[in-house]
Amino acid sequence: MLYWLISLSDKLSVLNVFRYITFRTGGAIITALLFVFLFGPYIIGRLRLLQGKGQPIRPDGPQSHLITKAGTPTMGGLMILSGMLVSTLLWANPANPYVWVVLLVTLGFGMVGFYDDYLKVTKQAHKGFPGRARLAIETLIAGVACIALVKLAQVPTAPTFATSLVFPFFKELAINLGWFFVIFAMFIIVGAGNAVNLTDGLDGLAIVPVMIAAASFGLIAYLSGNTVFADYLQIHYVAGTGELAVLCGAVVGAGLGFLWFNAPPASIFMGDTGSLALGGMIGAVAVATKHEIVLAVIGGLFVLEAVSVIVQVVSFKLTGKRVFKMAPIHHHFEQLGWTEPQIVIRFWIVAVVLALAGLSTLKLR
């Protein structure tokens, strides 16, 4: 809404600063951070009162979790999503369609996750929303968003660009997938949402890599949506995506605020409410900016967590043997004797390295 202050800049020149995405991104970070700081304790108190026993702890997981994490409330994603939404609506350009499409995915996935958390808490069971039904709804949301993103990216001068898969390290290499691109993009968004969901298993483990990925894609969105920078870096220009930097900034700010309460020992868990929503958001920004493959690098930690689960399940079904002591892979390291802080901080380091590797593809063309 503050973007509209530009219309008054002819009377008060200082309001020209609201034209700049960088300024509004900084404002979005600070606003979301302050929102979560101010309202976080109230939200935690209400959730603890309403949930009683808190999130049920996985019975076949590490036994230490049954002692240290029992009774901790979940649905902390409500804090993040509230801060992100308020900040985005305040600082982003409300006329930008990319912002609304990504918000559709974020809030849609958040509602699916919220219902899943609600079932777990009320039934005091580890399993909530049936997997197939959950995936079906996620796929539907992603499908609507991907069709919208393809329509937005269509330009008369490059009719196949909207449905093309762009490869990093190459200046011009782009393969037109036709409308199969929509299916591919849906897989990216749904996969990202569930990969982040699998990563959310230890205090602070998921939120910092999410912030790192959001900051990275905020930069990518800003560069991809700017003709000068896109031309200099020889990356594909996607008009309008620069505004997504504001939304990504809001996620970073809300994530920092949430980390204050989620740091070990956590006062609240993110839950599926947050992890599904944030993963879907990152996937949607990657599709919008035509950096789907780069997502696999920047979000490599999430990919590793998801692949570890797939490998474990497939191996056990085919051979009756497990590859890892426990999946997702962060539990494997717990079983090897790593402490929770060791796993969390080392995984953060991996996330930083992967983000730097992913961002390097912007110049190595």
WOPEGI-V506498 format. One record per pair of residues at least 4 apart in sequence whose C-alpha atoms are under 7 Angstrom apart, sorted by the first residue. I is the first residue (numbers start at 1). GAP is how many residues later the second one is. Records with the same first field share a line. If there is no record, write none. Layout:
I=GAP + GAP
//
This chain:
1=88 + 89 + 90 + 93
2=88 + 89
3=15 + 88 + 89 + 90
5=4 + 10
6=9 + 10 + 12 + 13
8=4 + 7
9=4 + 5 + 6 + 7
17=6
18=5 + 6
20=4
21=4 + 222 + 225
22=4
23=4
24=4 + 67 + 222
25=4 + 220 + 221 + 224
26=4 + 223
27=4 + 64
28=4 + 59 + 60 + 63 + 218 + 221 + 222
29=4 + 220 + 221 + 223 + 224
30=4 + 223
31=4 + 56
32=4 + 51 + 52 + 55 + 218 + 221 + 222
33=4 + 220 + 221 + 223 + 224
34=4
35=4 + 48
36=4 + 43 + 47 + 218 + 221 + 222
37=220
39=4
40=4 + 39
41=4
42=4
43=4
44=4 + 224
45=4
46=4
47=4 + 26
48=4 + 6 + 25
51=22 + 70
53=18
54=17 + 18 + 19 + 20 + 67
55=16 + 17 + 18 + 19 + 65 + 66
56=64 + 65 + 68 + 69 + 70
57=9 + 13 + 69
58=68
64=4
65=4
66=4
72=195 + 196
73=195 + 196
74=194 + 195 + 196 + 197
75=39 + 42 + 194 + 195 + 196 + 198
76=192 + 193 + 194 + 195 + 198
77=4 + 193 + 194 + 196 + 197
78=4 + 195 + 196
79=4 + 179
80=4 + 174 + 175 + 178 + 194
81=4
82=4
83=4 + 171
84=4 + 166 + 167 + 170
85=4
86=4
87=4 + 163
88=4 + 158 + 159 + 162
92=151 + 154
93=150
96=144
97=4
98=4 + 142 + 143
99=4 + 144 + 145
100=4
101=4 + 44
102=4 + 179 + 182 + 183
103=4
104=4
105=4 + 36 + 37 + 40 + 175 + 176
106=4 + 171 + 172 + 174 + 175
107=4 + 170
108=4 + 33
109=4 + 29 + 167 + 168 + 171
110=4 + 163 + 164 + 166 + 167
111=4 + 162
112=4 + 22
113=4 + 159 + 160 + 163
114=4 + 158 + 159
115=4
116=4 + 12 + 13 + 156
117=4 + 11 + 154 + 155 + 156
118=4
119=4 + 9 + 10
120=4 + 5 + 6 + 7 + 8
129=5
130=4
131=4
132=4
133=4
134=4
135=4
136=4
137=4
138=4 + 52
139=4 + 47 + 51
140=4
141=4
142=4 + 44 + 47 + 48
143=4 + 43
144=4
145=4
146=4 + 36 + 39 + 40
147=4 + 35
148=4
149=4 + 139
150=4 + 12 + 13
153=9 + 85
154=5 + 7 + 8
155=4
160=4 + 16
163=13 + 14 + 15 + 16 + 18
164=10 + 11 + 12 + 13 + 17
165=9 + 10 + 11 + 12
166=7 + 8 + 9 + 124 + 125
167=6 + 7 + 126
168=126 + 193
169=192 + 195 + 196
170=195
171=63 + 64 + 194
177=4
180=4
181=4
182=4
183=4
184=4
185=4 + 102
186=4
187=4
188=4 + 95
189=4 + 91 + 94 + 95
190=4 + 90
191=4
192=4 + 87 + 88 + 91
193=4 + 82 + 83 + 84 + 85 + 86 + 87
194=4 + 82 + 85
195=4 + 107 + 108 + 110 + 111
196=4 + 10 + 79 + 80 + 83 + 106
197=75 + 78 + 79
198=107 + 108 + 130
199=7 + 103 + 106
200=5 + 6 + 75
201=4
203=59 + 60 + 61 + 62 + 63
204=4 + 55 + 58 + 59 + 140
205=139
206=4
207=4 + 48 + 52
208=4 + 140
209=4 + 139 + 142
210=4
211=4 + 40 + 41 + 44
212=4 + 140
213=4 + 85 + 86 + 142
214=4 + 34 + 37 + 38 + 68
215=4 + 33 + 34 + 37
216=4 + 139
217=4 + 68
218=4 + 26 + 27 + 30 + 31
219=4 + 26
220=4
221=4 + 20 + 21 + 23 + 24 + 68
222=4 + 19 + 20 + 21 + 23
223=6 + 7 + 19
224=6 + 11 + 12 + 13 + 14 + 17 + 18 + 65
225=12 + 13 + 14 + 15 + 16 + 17
226=4 + 11 + 16
227=4 + 10
228=4
229=4
230=4 + 5 + 6 + 7
231=4
233=129 + 130
235=127
238=51
241=47 + 48
244=4
245=4
246=4
247=4
248=4
249=4
250=4
251=4
252=4
253=4
254=4
255=4
256=4
258=4
259=4
261=5 + 6 + 7
262=4 + 5 + 6 + 7
270=4 + 5
271=4
272=4
273=4
274=4
275=4
276=4
277=4
278=4
279=4
280=4
281=4
282=4
283=4
284=4
285=4
286=4 + 5 + 6 + 9
287=4 + 5
291=4
294=4 + 64
295=4
296=4 + 7
297=57 + 61
298=56 + 57 + 60
299=4
300=4 + 54
301=4 + 50
302=4
303=4
304=4
305=4 + 23 + 24
306=4
307=4
308=4 + 19 + 20 + 21
309=4 + 18 + 19
310=4
311=4
312=4 + 10 + 11 + 12 + 15
313=4
314=4
315=4 + 5 + 6 + 7 + 8
316=4 + 5 + 6
324=8
325=7 + 10
326=5 + 6
327=4 + 5
329=4
330=4 + 13
331=4
332=4
333=4 + 5
334=4 + 5 + 6
338=4 + 5
339=4
340=4
341=4
342=4
343=4
344=4
345=4
346=4
347=4
348=4
349=4
350=4
351=4
352=4
353=4
354=4
355=4
356=4
360=4
361=4
//
